[in-house]
Amino acid sequence: MKKKLWMIFGPVIVAIAALLILLWAPINFKTVTPQKIRQAATSLDIRVLKGESVKNAAEKENYIPIIGSSELSRMDPFHPSSMAQKYHWNNKPFLQGNPGTASLTQAMNVGGMTNLKGNKAVLIISPQWFSRSGVQAEAFKYFLSPLQLTGFILKSNTGDKAMNKYVAGRILDLGVSKGPIEDDALKRISEGKQITSFQRFYIESFVRSSLQSQDNLFGSLSMNDHEPMIAKAANKLPDEYDYKDLNKLATQMAKRSSRDNDMQIGDTFYKRQLRKRINIYKNTHRHVKYTSSPEYNDFQALLYMFARNKVEVMFVIQPINPHWVKYTGMPKSSITNFDKKIKYQLKTQGFNKIVDLSNVKDSNYIAEDTIHMGWRGWLMLDHHLKSYYKTKKANPKETQYKMDSYFLTNDWAKNKNVTK
């Protein structure tokens, strides 16, 4: 009888025991190969975003992260990943973002990238992040990485106390709950207290070690594979880089791809998302403003993570399709006032490398759809990235940041004027 029971349940018990050993044992699994890193760089896989092992491995190689949101998935021939492949940039983009990711998600992401210290990064800023309500709680909870959260908790006794209080409080306000011990630790941090010895021991020895093992084992398995798409897009580019010729080609491709509407929106997007309900958007954005939002405080948390690690950052303010702006009735002041406010927050703290695509002289085909870069917009950005990507290490002169706690205040978040 015992033998029969063992024959039935024995393999299950052994499998569970083996899995527990894999998850809890302090073993460093070498699963992140150069091929996996290359695939991950364009995968936009959520496990890569929420993990640490793949990104930190990439930081040891010739990759510079481009951090953003849904625009990164617009992979036409002029997408930075296509251009980097075709024209053999010294360093390649490593894409980090998904639809719904915003400043606080990316602050946690950057905080977990230990090998980013002293290197370069690119951050694409979307004006629509800065809505009146800020990031949606469900979106933040979906993208919040338990691994990155444990890292934040364990580092909370170092760095700027006011910033740690803000981040912990914001996470709790958004309704995040990861367990009684983690929740209480966050509550203590939000009150300006250090976590207890037991909390540190439990989170470090049990929770984080298990999450790291899971990340090492499964973080790069069966990722999205966009390499064929990138290769196909790169093959449409001429062999020699000439900006004027590429600009003409981008315009030609854009015209061919947006014949079904007069707003220079890609036909595929227009047919799927807009054609049947285009009329409901007429003049619907007359009262949209991007100058009063809790996102400005979340954005400060992201800036702090960059500053703490002496990361040189190129900030890109991406455009909104000007034809869409006109059709929806959005006041031009909504964009120009946002532009002034976000630049003020950046420049007064020493973040001076800004590529502003929100107000260019020739904005034709700068966006692929309503609010995302494409065609000529990508090409304009590539023009700046081409030289930026020649070296990976940060220029120390570009990382002399002076962080100002005023940008964590409610007064700044709701302030419609630029200055204090």
Salt bridges, closest charged atoms under 4 A:
ASP45 OD2 - ARG47 NH2 3.07
GLU52 OE1 - ARG208 NH2 3.02
GLU59 OE1 - LYS392 NZ 3.49
GLU138 OE2 - LYS141 NZ 3.07
GLU191 OE2 - LYS187 NZ 2.60
GLU191 OE1 - LYS193 NZ 3.24
GLU227 OE2 - ARG38 NE 2.99
ASP239 OD1 - LYS86 NZ 3.19
ASP260 OD2 - LYS271 NZ 3.40
ASP298 OD1 - ARG170 NE 2.84
GLU312 OE2 - LYS353 NZ 3.66
ASP339 OD2 - LYS343 NZ 3.52
ASP356 OD2 - LYS343 NZ 2.85
ASP362 OD2 - ARG376 NH2 3.56
ASP369 OD2 - ARG74 NH2 2.82
ASP369 OD1 - HIS372 ND1 3.05
ASP404 OD2 - LYS420 NZ 2.19
